[in-house]
Amino acid sequence: MEYLVTMTTHVPGGTPQEAIEDIRAREAAHSRGLAAQGHLHRLWRPPLQPGEWRSLGLFAAADAGQLEEILASMPLRAWRTDVVTPLSPHPDDPAQAPGAGQQTGEFLTTFSVTIPQGTPAPAVGDAEAREAQRTHELAEQGHLVRLWRMPGQGRALGLWRAGDADQMQAIVESLPLSADGWMTTQTTPLTQHPGDPALTSGS
């Protein structure tokens, strides 16, 4: 099972710089070990405020208990709070091997679909079929990397590649459920994390 983990680190006041560098080095080494074991797939940095330490990680574990053991084993956990979002398979997931996206930026999108009450079932089926076809096209073009279901009705998480925020917005607007007004989207631009396993995997 895969999980998206938002990891926020709060360094205690007065901590010597040497101690910070030491724990960062141990965290990086431990993250490489988790990647080698297949538990850590990707690491990103979302937009940050000055002095803020926050990362997004894509982890794999058999269940929530094993994930907690993995997260608890990480050196920075002593200074960190984690918010875990369990992910489940999405029928439109292209299931590409996670990669770093060398020529384009990466983005996470959170989709929330609300079907208007009273919409005939055939209309719903047609919209879902058009959405599946469009996501397949975007996957073939290299824009859609992964797609997961999130907890909650009609919620999904997407990992995308696009040249810039404008192109990403155009991609979202091209999705039939968005064009129909049935879907709202929250987009998070991502930047490379030095500990991202994809940077050293050769992908």
C-alpha positions in Angstrom: 0.0 0.0 0.0 1.2 3.5 -0.7 1.0 6.6 1.5 1.6 10.3 1.1 3.3 11.7 4.2 3.6 15.4 5.0 6.6 15.7 7.2 7.1 19.0 9.2 10.3 19.4 11.2 10.6 21.8 14.2 14.2 22.2 15.4 14.3 23.0 19.1 15.6 26.4 19.9 19.2 26.6 20.8 20.2 23.4 19.0 23.8 23.6 17.8 24.4 23.7 14.1 26.7 20.7 14.4 23.8 18.7 15.9 21.5 19.8 13.1 24.0 18.8 10.4 24.6 15.4 12.1 20.9 14.5 12.2 20.4 15.7 8.6 23.2 13.4 7.5 21.8 10.5 9.4 18.4 11.2 8.0 19.7 11.2 4.4 21.6 7.9 4.9 18.5 6.3 6.5 16.3 7.5 3.6 18.6 5.9 1.1 18.3 2.7 3.1 14.5 2.9 3.1 14.6 3.5 -0.7 16.8 0.5 -1.2 14.2 -1.6 0.8 11.4 -0.3 -1.4 9.7 1.7 1.3 10.5 5.2 0.2 9.6 5.9 -3.4 9.9 9.7 -3.7 10.6 12.9 -1.7 9.7 16.4 -2.6 9.7 19.9 -1.2 6.4 21.9 -1.5 6.4 25.7 -1.4 8.0 26.8 2.0 8.0 29.8 4.2 11.4 31.2 5.3 12.9 28.8 7.9 10.3 26.2 7.4 11.3 22.5 7.1 8.6 20.5 5.3 8.8 17.6 2.9 6.3 15.3 1.1 7.2 11.7 0.9 5.6 8.8 -1.1 6.1 5.7 1.0 5.1 2.0 0.6 4.2 -0.3 3.5 2.1 -3.4 4.1 -0.2 -1.5 6.4 -0.4 1.6 8.7 1.4 -0.2 11.5 4.4 -1.0 9.3 4.4 2.6 8.0 4.5 4.0 11.6 7.5 1.7 12.3 9.2 3.1 9.2 8.5 6.7 10.1 9.5 6.2 13.7 12.9 4.8 12.5 13.8 8.0 10.8 16.3 10.2 12.8 14.4 13.5 12.2 11.2 12.0 13.7 12.4 13.2 17.1 11.8 16.8 15.8 9.1 16.0 13.3 5.3 15.7 13.0 3.9 13.5 10.3 0.5 13.7 8.6 -0.3 10.5 6.7 -2.7 10.1 3.8 -3.4 6.5 2.8 -3.6 6.0 -1.0 -5.5 3.3 -2.8 -5.4 2.2 -6.5 -7.2 4.4 -9.0 -8.6 2.7 -12.1 -7.0 5.4 -14.3 -3.5 5.2 -12.7 -0.9 4.8 -15.5 1.3 3.0 -12.9 4.5 4.4 -14.3 7.7 3.7 -12.3 8.3 6.9 -10.2 10.8 9.2 -11.9 12.4 12.5 -11.3 11.1 14.4 -14.4 14.4 15.9 -15.6 12.9 18.3 -18.2 9.7 19.4 -16.5 8.4 20.4 -13.1 6.4 18.1 -10.9 3.0 18.9 -9.3 0.6 17.2 -7.0 -3.1 17.7 -7.5 -5.9 16.9 -5.1 -9.1 16.3 -7.0 -12.6 16.5 -5.4 -15.5 15.3 -7.6 -19.1 16.2 -6.8 -21.7 14.9 -9.1 -24.8 17.1 -9.2 -27.8 15.5 -7.6 -30.2 14.0 -10.0 -27.7 13.5 -12.8 -28.8 10.5 -14.9 -26.6 7.4 -14.5 -25.8 7.4 -18.3 -24.5 10.9 -18.1 -22.3 10.0 -15.2 -20.9 7.0 -17.0 -20.2 9.1 -20.1 -18.3 11.7 -18.1 -16.3 9.1 -16.3 -15.4 7.4 -19.7 -14.3 10.7 -21.2 -12.2 11.4 -18.0 -10.6 8.0 -18.3 -9.8 8.6 -22.0 -8.3 12.0 -21.3 -6.1 10.8 -18.4 -4.9 8.0 -20.7 -3.9 10.5 -23.3 -2.1 12.7 -20.7 -0.2 9.6 -19.4 0.9 8.8 -22.9 2.1 12.4 -23.3 4.2 12.0 -20.2 2.2 14.5 -18.1 0.3 12.1 -15.8 2.8 10.0 -13.8 0.5 8.4 -11.1 -3.1 8.6 -9.9 -4.5 7.4 -6.6 -7.7 7.3 -4.7 -7.8 9.2 -1.4 -10.0 8.8 1.7 -13.4 10.5 1.2 -16.0 10.3 -1.6 -14.8 11.4 -5.0 -11.2 12.4 -3.9 -8.1 11.6 -5.8 -4.4 12.5 -5.8 -2.4 13.0 -9.0 1.4 13.3 -9.7 2.0 15.3 -12.8 4.8 16.7 -15.0 4.4 20.0 -16.8 6.7 22.8 -18.1 5.3 25.4 -15.7 2.2 26.3 -13.6 0.4 27.7 -16.6 0.7 24.4 -18.5 -0.3 22.5 -15.4 -3.4 24.7 -15.1 -4.2 24.1 -18.8 -3.9 20.3 -18.3 -6.3 20.4 -15.3 -8.8 22.5 -17.3 -8.6 19.9 -20.2 -10.0 17.2 -17.9 -13.7 16.6 -18.7 -14.8 16.5 -15.1 -13.2 19.9 -14.6 -14.7 21.3 -17.7 -18.1 20.0 -16.7 -17.8 21.8 -13.4 -18.0 18.6 -11.4 -14.4 18.7 -10.1 -12.3 21.2 -8.0 -8.6 20.9 -7.9 -5.9 22.0 -5.5 -2.4 22.1 -7.1 0.9 22.0 -5.2 4.1 22.7 -7.1 7.0 20.5 -6.1 10.7 21.1 -6.1 13.5 18.5 -5.9 14.5 17.2 -2.5 18.2 16.3 -2.2 17.1 12.9 -0.6 14.7 12.0 -3.4 15.4 8.4 -4.4 14.5 9.2 -8.0 17.6 11.4 -8.3 19.9 8.4 -7.8 17.8 5.6 -9.3 18.8 6.4 -12.9 15.2 7.1 -13.9 
